[in-house]
Amino acid sequence: MAFYRDRETNRARPTQTGSTAVQKQRRRFKQSQSLKQRLIEQVKRLREEAKLMGPGVDRETFLRKARQAETAAHIDEWLSSPGLKAPK
């Protein structure tokens, strides 16, 4: 069930069902690269950009995001490992 925010009461209300309801179409597309590949590319890009910056908050932010993407790639690899598959 979907909800919308009522502007008068500022409360969440369920959307109408039936022919009068407006349905939003989700934009779906197939990824050309795996999640792990996209994360690794993001790590490389962020580290390269951080190298070009001088010391400071922005550089640390880029390095933190790179570490987070690297961790996400490791978690994705762990979750897709054969050791976690359900027994047949």
Rosetta silent file (secondary structure, phi, psi, omega in degrees, C-alpha in Angstrom):
SEQUENCE: MAFYRDRETNRARPTQTGSTAVQKQRRRFKQSQSLKQRLIEQVKRLREEAKLMGPGVDRETFLRKARQAETAAHIDEWLSSPGLKAPK
SCORE:     score description
SCORE:     0.000 S_00000001
   1 L     0.000  135.259 -179.784    0.000    0.000    0.000 S_00000001
   2 L   -97.841  155.835 -179.505    1.329    3.413   -0.918 S_00000001
   3 E  -128.693  157.771  172.575    0.970    6.580    1.140 S_00000001
   4 E  -134.655  160.189 -178.290    0.986   10.292    0.484 S_00000001
   5 E   -94.053  121.095  177.277    1.388   13.255    2.848 S_00000001
   6 L   -75.399  121.712 -175.765   -1.819   15.233    3.461 S_00000001
   7 L   -68.370  -31.567 -177.845   -0.836   18.913    3.304 S_00000001
   8 L   -72.763  -46.944 -176.087   -3.614   20.098    5.640 S_00000001
   9 L   -99.406   -9.876 -178.110   -3.013   17.693    8.494 S_00000001
  10 L    57.779   37.365  178.137    0.619   16.805    7.660 S_00000001
  11 L  -121.096  152.800  177.963   -0.205   13.111    8.160 S_00000001
  12 E   -76.917  133.752  177.673    0.421   10.113    5.962 S_00000001
  13 E  -128.945  147.295  178.048   -2.707    8.794    4.254 S_00000001
  14 E   -69.097  145.865  176.934   -3.147    5.746    2.025 S_00000001
  15 L   -74.599  158.965  179.290   -3.512    6.414   -1.677 S_00000001
  16 L   -73.684  150.312  174.683   -6.784    5.564   -3.360 S_00000001
  17 L  -112.156  157.483  179.622   -7.147    2.269   -5.136 S_00000001
  18 L   110.278 -162.567 -173.203   -9.129    1.643   -8.255 S_00000001
  19 L   -73.332  -20.211 -177.991   -9.538    3.500  -11.516 S_00000001
  20 L   -87.270  -10.598 -178.506   -9.125    6.988  -10.017 S_00000001
  21 L   -75.071  139.202  177.333   -5.708    6.283   -8.514 S_00000001
  22 L   -94.265  121.240 -178.718   -2.722    7.687  -10.354 S_00000001
  23 L  -100.237  130.301  175.106    0.000    5.087  -10.668 S_00000001
  24 L   -90.954  136.274  177.746    3.595    6.153  -11.076 S_00000001
  25 L   -87.388  133.323  175.276    5.732    3.988  -13.299 S_00000001
  26 L   -78.769  140.424  174.652    9.111    2.954  -11.921 S_00000001
  27 L   -83.583  112.562 -179.409   12.060    3.531  -14.176 S_00000001
  28 L  -114.418  139.478  174.170   13.675    0.132  -14.513 S_00000001
  29 L  -152.726  153.204 -178.921   16.834   -0.704  -16.368 S_00000001
  30 L   -87.383  132.709  178.270   19.322   -3.510  -16.336 S_00000001
  31 L   -73.291  137.433  179.689   22.789   -2.710  -15.016 S_00000001
  32 L   -83.068  -19.623  178.760   25.544   -3.423  -17.519 S_00000001
  33 L  -123.743  155.682  177.827   28.097   -4.075  -14.750 S_00000001
  34 L   -71.129  162.728  178.942   27.847   -5.981  -11.507 S_00000001
  35 H   -59.132  -42.630 -178.957   27.529   -4.116   -8.219 S_00000001
  36 H   -60.451  -43.671  179.776   31.050   -5.165   -7.247 S_00000001
  37 H   -63.731  -42.440  179.697   32.507   -3.761  -10.492 S_00000001
  38 H   -65.082  -39.052  179.086   30.657   -0.470  -10.078 S_00000001
  39 H   -67.106  -41.317  179.578   31.818   -0.144   -6.472 S_00000001
  40 H   -64.398  -40.907  176.535   35.440   -0.872   -7.367 S_00000001
  41 H   -62.932  -38.979  178.258   35.339    1.763  -10.124 S_00000001
  42 H   -64.185  -41.212  178.332   33.868    4.242   -7.655 S_00000001
  43 H   -59.656  -47.026 -179.636   36.677    3.479   -5.172 S_00000001
  44 H   -61.185  -45.775 -178.405   39.325    4.107   -7.853 S_00000001
  45 H   -62.694  -44.488 -178.478   37.668    7.342   -8.992 S_00000001
  46 H   -65.441  -40.922  179.411   37.286    8.683   -5.429 S_00000001
  47 H   -66.592  -38.908  177.419   40.886    7.859   -4.499 S_00000001
  48 H   -63.615  -43.241  178.982   42.198    9.530   -7.682 S_00000001
  49 H   -65.848  -37.235  179.027   40.179   12.667   -6.958 S_00000001
  50 H   -66.134  -34.057  178.267   41.379   12.676   -3.344 S_00000001
  51 H   -62.552  -34.639 -177.902   45.020   12.494   -4.550 S_00000001
  52 H   -76.655  -16.641 -178.365   44.530   15.699   -6.535 S_00000001
  53 L   -89.302  155.379  172.597   43.173   17.594   -3.509 S_00000001
  54 L   -81.654  170.791  178.322   45.181   19.176   -0.776 S_00000001
  55 L   -58.742  141.889  179.268   44.745   18.160    2.842 S_00000001
  56 L   159.128 -176.069 -175.945   41.371   19.127    4.225 S_00000001
  57 H   -65.632  -42.280 -178.586   37.798   18.163    4.922 S_00000001
  58 H   -62.167  -42.849  179.395   36.871   17.539    1.282 S_00000001
  59 H   -62.863  -43.717  179.444   39.760   15.137    0.784 S_00000001
  60 H   -63.934  -35.183  177.659   38.861   13.229    3.938 S_00000001
  61 H   -64.419  -43.531  178.778   35.242   13.017    2.747 S_00000001
  62 H   -63.551  -42.367  179.800   36.353   11.485   -0.565 S_00000001
  63 H   -66.967  -36.687  177.842   38.593    8.991    1.235 S_00000001
  64 H   -65.191  -43.262  178.532   35.790    8.067    3.641 S_00000001
  65 H   -64.381  -36.284  177.667   33.403    7.468    0.741 S_00000001
  66 H   -64.156  -43.816  178.331   36.058    5.325   -0.958 S_00000001
  67 H   -63.505  -39.318  179.011   36.444    3.198    2.187 S_00000001
  68 H   -64.765  -42.070  178.891   32.658    2.834    2.435 S_00000001
  69 H   -65.940  -38.230  178.338   32.403    1.717   -1.202 S_00000001
  70 H   -64.350  -42.760  177.244   35.259   -0.727   -0.658 S_00000001
  71 H   -63.253  -41.383  178.612   33.508   -2.160    2.392 S_00000001
  72 H   -62.354  -37.898  177.852   30.259   -2.452    0.410 S_00000001
  73 H   -64.713  -40.423  178.184   32.135   -4.392   -2.304 S_00000001
  74 H   -65.896  -40.777  179.226   33.495   -6.792    0.333 S_00000001
  75 H   -65.325  -41.666  177.617   30.023   -7.253    1.830 S_00000001
  76 H   -61.133  -42.790  178.634   28.572   -7.919   -1.640 S_00000001
  77 H   -63.369  -42.114  179.978   31.288  -10.504   -2.280 S_00000001
  78 H   -64.591  -43.621 -178.560   30.613  -12.124    1.116 S_00000001
  79 H   -68.109  -28.904 -179.135   26.856  -12.241    0.547 S_00000001
  80 L   -94.387    7.051 -179.796   27.239  -13.819   -2.876 S_00000001
  81 L   -71.803  152.376 -177.942   29.769  -16.421   -1.692 S_00000001
  82 H   -66.095  -21.770  179.962   28.792  -20.098   -2.024 S_00000001
  83 H   -66.305  -19.427 -178.708   29.098  -20.594    1.732 S_00000001
  84 H   -98.782    0.555 -179.578   25.898  -18.578    2.295 S_00000001
  85 L   -70.228  146.866  177.208   23.730  -20.440   -0.225 S_00000001
  86 L   -68.340  142.377  178.963   20.736  -22.374    1.105 S_00000001
  87 L   -66.924  149.380 -179.656   21.238  -26.145    1.170 S_00000001
  88 L   -93.210    0.000    0.000   19.520  -28.136   -1.585 S_00000001
